Amino acid sequence: MKLAVLGLGFMGSTHLKAIRKISRATLTAVASADERQLSGDLSGIQGNLGGAGERMDFSGVAKYSRWEEALKDPNVEAVDVCLPTSLHAPAAIAALEAGKHVLVEKPMALSGADCDRMIAAARASGKILMTAQVLRFFPEYQAAAAELKALGAARSALFRRRCAAPFWTAWIADKAVSGGGVFDLLIHDVDFALHLFGAPEAVSAVGYENLPAGIDWISAHLHYATGLSVLITGGWHHPKAYPFSMEFTLVADGGTLEYSSAGRPLTLYSAAGEEKALNPPAQDGFQAEIEYFLECAAANRPPERCPPAESAAAVKVALALVESRDRNGERIPCQL
């Protein structure tokens, strides 16, 4: 599959590292408004996952300073949209209308309406659209989802994700471009909660936002008619020094599953009082998600492991959580 990567920042660099390990992927084009990045010099790129940037060989690869031009390239069959979030919808829709398959970074878009337009464009084009909700491809999260099915009714879930406010790029701190830190960061956990438990009947949240100071956090509840309690918490904790971590605790009738990237491996604590390390096989989640997208595109098969309708639902729920926080914890019905 001939692939173009649109946007060569942190996520574009991370995806490029994964793409070069995928045999079915042929990088045929890249797009960036940054001439240094377009030359292949990504050494100045930083992020909270995926390692530092590096120099890449773009010889033999078409280079475009405008992402719109890459969509006209007949040597491109699919695009990987790693542009700022405000460009996800226009770039994805334009790519679909140009006859390209589309993998778009998370969050899918800044509004539910834009997500719905993207899905409609994919349906009209007959091409594959998938959002890169990479958590669905992380081994610990995959293993937990599979194990939870055997543990009976779920009773509570806690998802936590924290990091320093990003200092390596300006656009993420611009709420009009990224949606804000909580929306951009915790969209992972919202999506995974919906993947496990479906849509809640309502949400509520409290927290604090001060983007210039690098603080943007939330303590959010997803309310289910069954009584299931789902808490999603975290966000930005000041700039630069604060370490990244993600974790979860899932309680079901048959046991509790717990994981933390800060040093607690995925473990099942059974209802019988036994402790069992699950040790899922190591897997590069970014590579796995891109491989899966390319498999779906090659077969023109809907991405059942990461359907765009569910990615759109995650955006709508995340926006409702931020709205509730802005309203001092008001309970907001979910209408997806």
C-alpha positions as CSV (number, residue, x, y, z in Angstrom):
1,M,0.0,0.0,0.0
2,K,1.5,3.3,-1.1
3,L,1.2,5.7,1.8
4,A,1.6,9.5,2.5
5,V,2.2,10.9,5.9
6,L,0.7,14.4,6.4
7,G,2.4,16.2,9.2
8,L,5.9,15.5,10.5
9,G,5.7,16.5,14.1
10,F,5.7,14.2,17.1
11,M,3.0,11.8,15.9
12,G,4.2,12.0,12.3
13,S,7.7,11.0,13.4
14,T,6.3,8.2,15.6
15,H,4.2,6.8,12.7
16,L,7.2,7.0,10.3
17,K,9.3,4.9,12.7
18,A,6.5,2.3,12.7
19,I,5.9,2.4,9.0
20,R,9.4,1.5,8.1
21,K,8.9,-1.8,10.0
22,I,5.8,-2.7,8.0
23,S,6.4,-4.8,4.9
24,R,3.1,-3.9,3.2
25,A,3.7,-0.2,3.6
26,T,5.6,1.9,1.0
27,L,6.1,5.5,1.9
28,T,5.6,7.5,-1.3
29,A,5.0,11.0,0.0
30,V,5.3,13.3,3.0
31,A,3.8,16.7,3.7
32,S,4.9,19.5,6.1
33,A,5.0,23.2,6.1
34,D,8.4,23.0,7.9
35,E,11.2,22.8,5.4
36,R,13.7,21.3,7.9
37,Q,11.3,18.5,8.6
38,L,10.5,18.0,4.9
39,S,14.3,17.5,4.3
40,G,14.1,14.5,6.7
41,D,15.6,16.3,9.7
42,L,13.2,15.3,12.5
43,S,16.0,15.4,15.1
44,G,14.5,18.3,17.0
45,I,11.1,16.5,17.6
46,Q,10.2,15.6,21.2
47,G,7.2,14.0,22.8
48,N,6.0,11.9,25.8
49,L,6.1,8.6,24.0
50,G,7.9,7.0,21.0
51,G,11.4,8.3,21.7
52,A,13.3,11.3,20.3
53,G,13.2,12.4,16.7
54,E,15.9,11.5,14.2
55,R,17.1,12.1,10.7
56,M,15.1,10.2,8.1
57,D,15.9,9.4,4.5
58,F,13.2,10.9,2.3
59,S,15.1,10.4,-1.0
60,G,12.8,8.9,-3.5
61,V,9.8,10.2,-1.5
62,A,7.6,13.0,-2.9
63,K,7.8,16.0,-0.6
64,Y,5.0,18.6,-0.3
65,S,4.9,21.8,1.7
66,R,1.1,21.8,1.6
67,W,-0.9,18.7,2.5
68,E,-3.5,19.5,-0.1
69,E,-0.9,18.9,-2.8
70,A,-0.1,15.4,-1.5
71,L,-3.8,14.4,-2.1
72,K,-3.4,15.0,-5.9
73,D,-0.5,12.5,-6.1
74,P,-1.6,9.5,-8.1
75,N,1.2,7.5,-6.4
76,V,-0.6,7.7,-3.0
77,E,-3.3,5.2,-2.2
78,A,-3.7,6.0,1.5
79,V,-2.9,8.9,3.8
80,D,-1.9,9.0,7.5
81,V,-3.1,12.3,8.9
82,C,-0.8,13.5,11.7
83,L,-1.7,17.2,11.4
84,P,-3.0,19.4,14.2
85,T,-6.5,18.3,15.3
86,S,-8.2,21.3,13.8
87,L,-7.1,20.0,10.4
88,H,-8.2,16.4,10.9
89,A,-11.7,16.8,9.5
90,P,-10.8,19.0,6.4
91,A,-7.8,16.8,5.5
92,A,-9.6,13.5,6.0
93,I,-12.6,14.6,4.0
94,A,-10.5,16.0,1.2
95,A,-8.4,12.8,1.1
96,L,-11.5,10.6,1.0
97,E,-13.0,12.7,-1.8
98,A,-9.7,12.3,-3.6
99,G,-10.1,8.5,-3.5
100,K,-7.6,7.8,-0.7
101,H,-8.0,5.6,2.3
102,V,-7.5,7.5,5.6
103,L,-5.9,6.9,8.9
104,V,-6.4,10.0,11.1
105,E,-4.7,10.6,14.4
106,K,-6.7,11.0,17.5
107,P,-8.8,12.9,18.5
108,M,-10.8,12.2,15.4
109,A,-11.9,15.8,15.1
110,L,-12.8,18.8,17.3
111,S,-16.6,18.3,17.2
112,G,-19.1,15.6,16.9
113,A,-20.5,17.2,13.7
114,D,-17.1,17.1,12.0
115,C,-16.7,13.4,13.0
116,D,-20.1,12.7,11.4
117,R,-19.1,14.5,8.2
118,M,-15.9,12.4,8.1
119,I,-17.9,9.2,8.4
120,A,-20.4,10.4,5.7
121,A,-17.5,11.2,3.4
122,A,-16.0,7.7,3.9
123,R,-19.3,6.1,3.1
124,A,-19.7,8.2,0.0
125,S,-16.2,7.5,-1.2
126,G,-16.2,3.7,-0.6
127,K,-12.8,4.1,1.1
128,I,-11.6,3.1,4.6
129,L,-11.6,5.6,7.4
130,M,-10.0,4.8,10.8
131,T,-8.9,6.8,13.7
132,A,-5.6,5.9,15.3
133,Q,-6.9,5.1,18.8
134,V,-3.6,3.4,19.6
135,L,-4.6,2.2,23.1
136,R,-6.7,-0.5,21.5
137,F,-3.5,-1.9,20.1
138,F,-1.3,-1.7,23.2
139,P,-0.7,-5.2,24.5
140,E,-1.7,-4.6,28.2
141,Y,-5.0,-2.9,27.2
142,Q,-5.7,-5.6,24.6
143,A,-5.1,-8.4,27.1
144,A,-7.2,-6.7,29.8
145,A,-10.1,-6.3,27.4
146,A,-9.9,-10.0,26.6
147,E,-9.5,-11.1,30.2
148,L,-12.4,-8.9,31.4
149,K,-14.9,-10.8,29.3
150,A,-14.2,-14.0,31.4
151,L,-14.6,-12.2,34.8
152,G,-18.3,-11.7,34.8
153,A,-20.1,-8.4,35.4
154,A,-17.9,-5.3,35.6
155,R,-18.5,-3.2,38.7
156,S,-16.0,-0.3,38.5
157,A,-13.2,1.0,36.4
158,L,-10.5,3.6,36.9
159,F,-8.4,5.1,34.1
160,R,-5.7,7.5,34.8
161,R,-3.3,9.3,32.4
162,R,-0.9,12.1,33.3
163,C,2.0,14.0,31.8
164,A,3.7,17.3,31.8
165,A,2.2,20.1,29.6
166,P,3.9,19.7,26.2
167,F,6.6,22.2,25.5
168,W,7.8,20.9,22.2
169,T,5.0,22.4,20.1
170,A,2.8,25.4,20.5
171,W,-0.4,24.2,18.8
172,I,-1.4,21.6,21.4
173,A,-1.7,24.4,24.0
174,D,-4.0,26.3,21.7
175,K,-7.5,25.1,22.6
176,A,-8.9,26.2,19.2
177,V,-6.5,23.9,17.5
178,S,-6.1,20.9,19.8
179,G,-9.3,21.0,21.9
180,G,-7.2,21.4,25.0
181,G,-5.0,19.1,27.1
182,V,-7.7,17.0,28.7
183,F,-9.5,16.5,25.5
184,D,-6.4,15.6,23.5
185,L,-4.8,13.4,26.2
186,L,-7.7,11.6,27.9
187,I,-9.5,10.8,24.6
188,H,-7.5,7.6,24.8
189,D,-9.2,6.5,28.0
190,V,-12.6,7.7,27.0
191,D,-12.4,5.6,23.8
192,F,-11.2,2.6,25.7
193,A,-13.9,2.9,28.3
194,L,-16.5,3.0,25.5
195,H,-14.8,0.0,23.9
196,L,-15.2,-2.0,27.1
197,F,-18.5,-0.8,28.4
198,G,-20.4,1.0,25.7
199,A,-21.9,4.5,25.9
200,P,-22.9,5.9,29.3
201,E,-26.3,7.4,29.9
202,A,-24.7,10.6,31.3
203,V,-21.4,12.1,32.4
204,S,-20.1,14.5,35.0
205,A,-16.7,16.1,35.8
206,V,-14.8,18.6,37.9
207,G,-11.3,19.9,37.4
208,Y,-9.2,22.9,36.6
209,E,-7.8,24.5,33.4
210,N,-5.0,27.0,33.2
211,L,-3.3,26.4,29.9
212,P,-0.8,29.2,30.1
213,A,0.4,27.7,33.4
214,G,0.5,24.2,31.9
215,I,-2.3,22.8,34.1
216,D,-5.3,21.1,32.7
217,W,-6.8,18.2,34.6
218,I,-10.1,16.5,35.2
219,S,-11.8,14.0,37.4
220,A,-14.7,12.6,35.3
221,H,-17.4,10.0,35.8
222,L,-19.3,8.0,33.2
223,H,-22.7,7.0,34.6
224,Y,-24.3,3.8,33.5
225,A,-27.8,2.6,34.2
226,T,-26.4,-0.8,35.5
227,G,-24.6,1.0,38.3
228,L,-21.2,0.5,36.8
229,S,-18.8,3.3,38.0
230,V,-16.2,4.5,35.5
231,L,-13.7,7.2,36.6
232,I,-11.4,8.8,34.2
233,T,-8.8,11.2,35.6
234,G,-5.6,13.0,34.8
235,G,-4.3,15.6,32.5
236,W,-1.4,18.1,32.4
237,H,0.6,18.7,35.6
238,H,2.8,21.7,34.9
239,P,5.4,21.8,32.0
240,K,8.5,19.8,31.2
241,A,9.4,17.8,34.2
242,Y,6.3,15.8,35.2
243,P,6.6,12.2,34.0
244,F,4.2,10.5,31.7
245,S,2.2,7.6,33.0
246,M,-1.0,5.7,32.3
247,E,-2.8,3.1,34.3
248,F,-6.1,1.3,35.0
249,T,-7.9,-0.7,37.6
250,L,-10.9,-2.8,36.4
251,V,-13.0,-4.6,39.1
252,A,-15.4,-7.4,38.1
253,D,-17.1,-10.2,39.9
254,G,-14.4,-12.6,39.0
255,G,-11.4,-10.4,40.0
256,T,-9.5,-7.2,39.6
257,L,-7.2,-6.3,36.7
258,E,-4.5,-3.6,37.3
259,Y,-1.8,-2.1,35.2
260,S,0.5,1.0,35.4
261,S,3.1,2.0,32.9
262,A,5.1,3.4,35.9
263,G,6.1,-0.1,37.0
264,R,3.1,-2.3,37.8
265,P,2.7,-5.0,35.1
266,L,-0.7,-6.2,34.1
267,T,-1.9,-8.4,36.9
268,L,-5.1,-10.3,37.7
269,Y,-6.1,-10.5,41.3
270,S,-8.8,-13.2,41.3
271,A,-11.9,-13.4,43.5
272,A,-10.3,-16.6,44.9
273,G,-7.5,-14.5,46.3
274,E,-4.8,-15.5,43.7
275,E,-2.4,-13.2,42.0
276,K,-1.5,-13.8,38.4
277,A,0.8,-11.8,36.1
278,L,-0.7,-11.9,32.6
279,N,2.5,-11.0,30.7
280,P,1.0,-10.2,27.2
281,P,3.4,-10.5,24.3
282,A,5.3,-7.3,23.6
283,Q,3.9,-5.3,20.7
284,D,4.5,-1.8,19.2
285,G,1.0,-0.4,19.4
286,F,1.7,2.2,16.7
287,Q,3.0,-0.4,14.3
288,A,0.1,-2.7,15.1
289,E,-2.6,0.0,14.5
290,I,-1.0,1.0,11.2
291,E,-0.6,-2.6,10.0
292,Y,-4.3,-3.2,10.8
293,F,-5.4,-0.1,9.0
294,L,-3.4,-1.1,5.9
295,E,-4.9,-4.6,6.0
296,C,-8.4,-3.2,6.1
297,A,-7.6,-0.7,3.3
298,A,-6.1,-3.4,1.1
299,A,-9.2,-5.6,1.5
300,N,-11.5,-2.6,1.5
301,R,-12.9,-4.0,4.8
302,P,-14.4,-1.8,7.6
303,P,-12.0,-1.6,10.6
304,E,-14.1,-3.6,13.1
305,R,-11.4,-3.4,15.8
306,C,-11.5,0.4,15.7
307,P,-14.7,1.6,14.0
308,P,-15.0,5.3,13.1
309,A,-18.4,5.5,14.7
310,E,-16.9,4.6,18.1
311,S,-14.1,7.1,17.6
312,A,-16.8,9.7,16.9
313,A,-18.6,8.7,20.1
314,A,-15.4,9.1,22.1
315,V,-15.1,12.7,20.8
316,K,-18.7,13.5,21.8
317,V,-18.3,12.0,25.3
318,A,-14.9,13.7,25.9
319,L,-16.5,17.1,24.9
320,A,-19.4,16.4,27.2
321,L,-16.9,15.8,30.1
322,V,-15.1,19.1,29.4
323,E,-18.5,20.8,29.2
324,S,-19.5,19.3,32.6
325,R,-16.2,20.5,34.1
326,D,-16.9,24.0,32.8
327,R,-20.3,23.8,34.5
328,N,-18.9,22.7,37.9
329,G,-19.8,19.1,37.6
330,E,-23.3,19.3,36.1
331,R,-24.5,15.9,35.0
332,I,-24.9,15.9,31.2
333,P,-26.9,13.3,29.3
334,C,-25.0,11.5,26.5
335,Q,-26.8,11.7,23.2
336,L,-24.6,9.8,20.7
